[in-house]
Amino acid sequence: MGLTGIDIVDPSRVSSRFLPEMLEDVMSVPVIVGDILTYEPLDETFDLVTCVSTLEHIGFDQATPTDVTETVFVRADTPEGVDAVRAPTTDQDFLTRAHRLLESGGRLLLTVPVGANRPILHQDSLGLFTYQFEYGQEPWEQILSDTRFSVTDTAYFGWSADEGWQAVDSISALTHHTSELKPFAVGCACVELTRN
């Protein structure tokens, strides 16, 4: 079983973002261009699924048409032009798809930003606006308590200007601040789930 990617954007559209020495390896990975929540068919199963710094974007991000070259994601010029609504079932829909993709005993590695427990405004590298979800205790616990999986391991990290990234004991140590309109998350929750 080989490596396969699923993304709403064809990697060739963002090839300039990769270091030259990485480009050949990145482009050699087969990629299904589509939404993981709806793409059909997915007949193959995998021993590992990774979703790193991505779940918070699912339900907000949409790809631009392929003839648009300014940006690969639909974005707004001002915060007022952005929709802050994401389907409340997004996380469960993702876990359903991950469960379907994994063989029995397969693992899901998942990371999400932690903080405000709500959609937060994000300004991308082009100065355009979108929303992403910043997790708190309740939605994180819903992920961890999904009975289709067992929690194998968790880790939590917080960032500060003084100390950089530091491990913390629990998600509750990270929910008192937000990364809204900051260039990167200031809290991160990581989990390894095993498919039951």
Buried (B, 14 or more C-beta within 10 A) or exposed (E): EEEBEBBBBEBEBEEEEBEEEEBEEBEEEEBEBBBBBEEEEBEEBBEBBEBEBBBBBBBBBEBBEEEEEEBBBBBEEEBEEBEEEBEEEBBEBBBBBBBEBBEEEBBBBBBBBBBBBBBBBBBEEEEBBBBBBBBBBEBBEEBBEBEBBEEEEBEBBBBEEEEEEEEBEEBEBBBEBBBBEBEEBBBBBBBBBBBE
